[in-house]
Amino acid sequence: VQLQASGGGLVQAGDSLRLSCTISARPLSSARMGWFRQAQGKERTFVAHVRWGYGTTSYADSVKGRFTISRDKSENTAYLQMNSLKLEDTAVYYCAADPGSGSWKTFGQGTLVTVSS
């Protein structure tokens, strides 16, 4: 399985950005696709995930109400809509896939999001 992430860039605080992640093989209903991020000098942390089958979602407290994760089954793609971006959202964002085992097995190459004041 391969993941291809895109959509990062340089934006100003308060702006919006949408990240995309396409997976090379159709996930099972029990699978999850998610996003993690890693700021410079810090550990990678969880941002959000979506259950492929039912579309149920989960978010880190720091992004609740601002970020929305979704998936398009026909495109084998997950999206992360990021609104009201803050300086502290600056990081490399990685998409990830859990095949249904409960563990994140595959990570994509990362896409850089930079939020400026």
N, C-alpha and C positions, 0 to 999 in steps of 0.2 A: 504494500500500500504506500502510495506517495501523496503528499499534501503540497499544494501550491498556493501560497498566500500572496495577496496583493492588496494595494490600496493605501499603503502608508504615505506619509508626506509631511510637509511643513505647514502648519496652520497657526492661527492666532487663538489665544484664549477666548473661549466662548463659541468658537466655530464647531462645525460638525465634520465628520469623516466616516467613511464606510470601508471596512475591511472585508475582503472575500477570501475564502479558502475552499478550493476544489479538491476533492478526494478522488483518487484514481479508480477506486472500486466502490460499488454501491454498498453502503453500510447496512448492517442488519437493523431491525427495528429496535433492538436492545442497545445498539451502539450509541455512543455519544461523540459529538464533536465539540471542541471547546477552544478557548483562547486563554493564553497565559501571557504575561509580560515580564520583561526584565529591564529595569532601569540601570543606568551605568553604576557599577560598583555594588549592586544589590542582587539578591537572589531572585530567581524567577518565581512569580506568584500567579495564582489562579485569578482569572478575570470573570469568565462566564462559561457555561456549557449548555448544550441543548440535546435532549434525547431525540434520536433520529426518528423513531416511530411516532411517539405521541406529541413530540414538540415541547415537552416540559422543559423548563429552564431553571437555571440557578446562577446567582451573581455574587461576586464579592461585595461586601458592604460599601466599599469605596466607590463603586460604579453604579449601585442601584439607583434607579430613577433617571440615569443619564445614558446608560448603554443598553442596547437591546440586541440580543442574539436571536438569529432565526436560521431556518434552513430551507432550501429549495430542493425537494427530492428529485425533481425532473432534471436538475442541473448538477446533482451531487455536490452541492455547494452550501457552505455555511457562511453567514454574514455577521458582522459585528458593527452595528450602527452606533456611533459614538457622538453624542450631543453634549453641548455645554462643556467642551474640553477645558481642562485645567492644566497649569504648568506641570503639576505632578503626574499627569497622564503620559508625559514624555517617557518613552521606552521602546524597546524592540518587542513587537508583538508576535507571538508564535501561535499558530493554530495546532491543534492536537486531536488525535483520534483514539478513542477507546472502543475496541471491537465488540464490547459487551461483557468483557471480563471484569470490569470495575477498575482497571488500571489504564493509565495513559501510555499506549504502546508506541505511538508514532508522533513525532513533532515535525512541523514544516520548517522551512529555512528562515523564517522571521522577516518581518517588515517593520521599518523604523517609522515611528510616529513622533514628531517633534512639535511641541506646543510652545509658542513664543508669546511674550507679553506685548 
